[in-house]
Amino acid sequence: MGKALSYVLATPERQDDAANPLKIAFGNEGSAIATRRFGERFGCYVIDAFGSTETAIAITPDPSGPPGCLGRLPDGVEIRDPFTGGRCPPARLSGGRLLNPDEAVGELVNTAGLGLFDGYYRDPEADAERIRDGAFWSGDLAYADADGYVYFAGRGTERLRVDGENLAVAPIETALRDYPGVIEAAVYPVPDAAAGDQVMAALVLDRPFRPADFAAFLAGRRDLGPKSIPRYIRLSGELPQTPSNKVIKRILARECWRTEDPVWWRTGREYRPLTAEDVKAIEDEFAQHGRHHLLEV
């Protein structure tokens, strides 16, 4: 997994790092910079691929493609607007920056079929979410340039991937709503600087936020694994909603920590206010890993 590369790269370098029998490393979700540094340090060739667990979508890496791309769109795979179902127009890029995210970013869809995927075990609701009119909607967001090169832009708002572990947001939201004073809770993915996602939650409270009590509450939840604990907590007066009172998570995910609402973040086992200096350090880390474009979409 891509996150594992960053863990290894964080260890002190040794003169004999490349004195090993490793020739090829294959995986996914590694940043462009991490894969390059890993290959240089350990004397191997790192192949970073992209594909759905369900096997319905796979994109072949293209070393000759632009930096940061996943490869070219395969035949039958399109980027479509998840709300209208229409095909998204090509991305306009300038210096690697996406200029038209609102129209170019969409969901990766296999319009030709489901590959080897037969459906989820005894989960018709999940089937309905992924399979529509014979096409497979991956839930993964991306954009493609005029030459068909694809760039990953994040995931849909109902699932996320932390340190290689797939998580659903619904169980986390259920747990957060049990915290005293929570009127509403929305959980959604925000990108991790190195690979994958981090958990962010927007809370509407009827009382002041007590970070120590909140951290203790989460630590005592046996239904939450360590990767499900939110890294960021946004305290809002209200959440953006549709006319039918459904929270519009894509707005929250797009804003991430760039909001006027107070944001707390977890360092170690405690939460503390996120400062402007913290934001700069976080976003500098994205740039170091070649993933700053994820903050622009």
C-alpha positions in Angstrom: 0.0 0.0 0.0 1.2 3.5 -0.7 1.1 4.6 2.9 3.6 1.9 3.8 6.2 3.5 1.5 6.0 6.8 3.5 6.4 4.8 6.8 9.6 3.2 5.4 10.9 6.4 4.0 10.5 8.1 7.4 13.2 5.7 8.8 16.8 6.9 8.9 18.7 6.2 5.7 21.6 3.7 5.7 24.5 3.4 3.3 23.4 -0.2 2.5 19.7 0.5 1.8 20.1 -0.6 -1.8 22.1 -3.7 -0.9 19.0 -6.0 -1.1 17.4 -8.5 -3.5 14.3 -6.4 -4.1 13.8 -5.7 -7.8 10.1 -4.6 -8.2 7.5 -3.2 -5.8 3.9 -3.2 -6.9 1.0 -1.5 -5.2 -1.3 1.4 -5.2 -2.0 4.8 -3.6 1.6 5.8 -3.4 2.4 9.4 -4.1 4.6 10.2 -7.2 7.4 11.5 -5.0 7.2 8.6 -2.5 7.4 6.0 -5.2 10.4 7.8 -6.9 12.2 8.2 -3.6 11.6 4.6 -2.5 12.9 3.3 -5.8 16.0 5.5 -5.7 16.8 4.6 -2.0 16.3 0.8 -2.2 17.4 0.3 -5.8 14.1 -1.1 -7.2 11.4 -0.2 -9.6 8.1 0.8 -8.0 4.9 0.3 -10.0 2.0 2.3 -8.6 -1.2 1.0 -10.2 -4.9 1.9 -9.7 -7.8 -0.5 -9.7 -11.1 -1.1 -7.9 -11.2 -4.0 -5.4 -14.3 -5.2 -7.3 -12.1 -5.6 -10.4 -14.4 -3.6 -12.5 -11.9 -0.8 -13.2 -8.1 -1.0 -13.7 -5.9 1.7 -15.1 -2.4 0.7 -16.4 0.4 2.9 -15.3 2.1 4.8 -18.0 5.7 5.9 -17.1 5.7 8.2 -20.1 2.6 10.1 -19.0 2.5 13.4 -17.1 3.7 13.5 -13.5 1.1 12.3 -11.1 -1.2 10.7 -13.6 -2.6 7.2 -13.1 -2.3 6.3 -16.8 -4.8 6.6 -19.7 -8.5 5.9 -19.5 -9.1 2.3 -20.6 -11.7 1.6 -23.3 -15.2 1.7 -21.8 -14.2 3.7 -18.7 -15.4 7.2 -18.5 -15.5 10.1 -16.0 -19.1 11.0 -15.4 -21.0 13.6 -13.3 -22.4 11.5 -10.4 -25.5 13.7 -10.3 -26.4 14.2 -13.9 -24.8 11.0 -15.3 -23.3 13.0 -18.1 -19.7 12.7 -19.3 -17.3 15.2 -17.8 -15.4 17.5 -20.1 -11.5 17.3 -20.3 -9.6 19.0 -17.5 -7.8 22.2 -18.3 -4.4 22.2 -16.7 -1.8 25.0 -16.2 1.4 24.1 -14.6 -0.2 21.0 -13.2 -3.0 23.0 -11.6 -6.6 22.1 -12.4 -8.5 25.2 -13.7 -12.0 23.7 -14.1 -12.6 21.3 -11.2 -16.3 21.9 -10.9 -16.9 20.5 -14.4 -14.0 18.2 -14.9 -14.0 16.2 -11.7 -16.4 13.2 -11.8 -16.8 9.5 -10.9 -14.9 6.8 -12.7 -17.4 4.6 -14.4 -17.0 1.4 -16.3 -19.8 1.8 -18.9 -18.9 -1.6 -20.6 -19.9 -3.8 -17.6 -18.8 -5.1 -14.2 -15.7 -7.1 -15.0 -15.4 -10.0 -12.6 -17.7 -8.3 -10.1 -21.0 -10.2 -9.3 -22.2 -7.9 -6.5 -21.7 -7.6 -2.8 -22.6 -10.4 -0.5 -26.2 -10.0 0.8 -26.0 -6.2 0.4 -28.5 -5.1 -2.2 -28.2 -1.4 -1.1 -24.5 -1.5 -1.9 -25.2 -3.2 -5.2 -27.7 -0.4 -6.2 -25.1 2.2 -5.3 -22.4 0.7 -7.5 -24.4 -0.9 -10.4 -26.6 1.3 -12.4 -28.0 0.4 -15.9 -25.3 -2.2 -16.3 -22.5 0.2 -15.6 -20.1 0.1 -12.6 -19.9 3.4 -10.6 -16.7 3.2 -8.6 -17.2 6.0 -6.1 -13.7 7.2 -7.0 -13.4 10.7 -8.2 -11.0 11.7 -11.0 -10.4 14.0 -13.9 -8.7 13.4 -17.3 -6.9 15.8 -19.6 -7.5 16.1 -23.3 -5.1 13.2 -24.0 -7.0 10.9 -21.8 -4.5 10.8 -18.9 -6.3 10.3 -15.6 -5.6 12.0 -12.2 -7.1 10.7 -9.0 -9.2 13.4 -7.2 -10.4 11.6 -4.1 -13.3 9.3 -3.2 -17.0 9.7 -2.9 -18.2 11.0 0.5 -19.7 7.8 1.9 -16.5 5.7 2.1 -12.8 6.4 2.6 -9.5 4.6 2.9 -7.2 5.1 5.8 -3.7 3.4 5.8 -5.0 0.9 3.3 -8.2 0.1 5.3 -11.6 0.7 3.7 -14.1 2.4 6.0 -17.7 3.4 5.7 -18.8 6.7 7.2 -22.2 5.5 8.5 -20.9 3.6 11.6 -18.7 6.5 12.5 -21.6 9.0 12.2 -23.7 6.7 14.4 -21.1 6.7 17.1 -20.6 10.5 17.0 -24.3 11.1 17.4 -24.1 9.3 20.7 -21.8 12.0 22.1 -23.7 14.3 24.5 -24.7 17.6 22.8 -24.4 16.4 19.2 -27.4 17.7 17.1 -26.0 16.6 13.8 -22.8 14.8 12.6 -21.5 14.3 9.1 -18.4 12.3 8.4 -16.5 12.5 5.1 -13.0 11.9 3.7 -10.3 14.5 3.3 -7.0 13.6 1.6 -4.0 12.5 3.5 -0.7 14.2 2.6 1.1 11.0 1.8 -1.6 8.5 0.6 -5.3 7.7 0.9 -7.6 9.7 3.2 -8.1 11.0 6.7 -11.4 11.1 8.6 -13.1 14.5 9.1 -16.3 15.1 10.9 -18.5 18.2 11.0 -20.5 18.5 14.2 -23.4 20.7 15.2 -23.5 21.0 19.0 -25.9 22.5 21.6 -23.1 23.1 24.1 -19.4 24.1 24.1 -16.9 21.6 22.7 -14.8 19.9 25.3 -11.9 18.2 23.5 -10.7 16.1 26.4 -14.1 14.7 27.0 -14.6 14.1 23.3 -11.3 12.2 23.0 -12.2 10.1 26.0 -15.6 9.3 24.6 -14.1 8.1 21.3 -11.4 6.1 23.1 -14.2 4.2 25.0 -16.1 3.3 21.8 -15.6 -0.4 21.2 -17.3 0.0 17.8 -14.7 2.3 16.5 -11.3 1.0 15.3 -8.3 3.2 15.6 -8.4 4.3 11.9 -12.1 5.4 12.3 -11.3 8.1 14.9 -11.6 11.5 13.1 -8.4 13.3 12.5 -10.3 16.6 12.1 -13.4 18.0 13.8 -15.2 21.0 12.3 -17.7 22.8 14.6 -20.5 24.3 12.6 -23.6 26.2 13.4 -25.4 24.4 10.6 -24.5 22.0 7.8 -25.2 22.6 4.1 -28.3 20.7 3.1 -30.5 19.9 0.1 -34.2 21.0 0.1 -34.9 17.5 1.4 -32.6 18.0 4.4 -29.8 15.7 3.2 -26.3 17.0 4.2 -24.3 18.0 1.1 -21.0 16.4 2.0 -19.3 17.2 -1.2 -19.2 20.8 -0.1 -17.8 19.9 3.3 -15.2 17.6 1.7 -14.2 20.3 -0.8 -13.7 22.9 2.0 -11.9 20.4 4.2 -10.1 22.5 6.9 -10.2 25.7 4.7 -13.3 27.1 6.5 -14.1 29.9 8.9 -15.6 27.4 11.3 -13.4 26.3 14.2 -11.5 23.1 13.4 -9.8 20.9 15.9 -7.3 18.2 15.0 -6.0 15.1 16.7 -2.3 15.0 17.5 -1.5 11.9 19.5 -4.6 11.1 21.4 -5.8 14.6 22.1 -7.5 17.3 20.1 -6.3 20.9 19.8 -7.3 23.9 17.7 -6.0 23.9 14.1 -4.0 27.1 13.6 -3.0 28.9 10.4 0.6 27.7 11.0 -0.7 24.1 11.3 -2.6 24.5 8.0 0.6 25.8 6.3 2.6 22.8 7.6 0.0 20.3 6.5 -0.3 21.8 3.0 3.5 22.0 2.7 3.5 18.3 3.4 1.1 17.8 0.5 3.4 19.7 -1.8 6.4 17.6 -0.6 4.5 14.4 -1.6 3.3 15.8 -4.9 -0.3 15.7 -3.8 -1.1 19.3 -3.5 -3.5 19.1 -6.4 -5.9 17.1 -4.2 -6.5 20.2 -2.2 -7.6 22.1 -5.3 -10.4 19.8 -6.3 
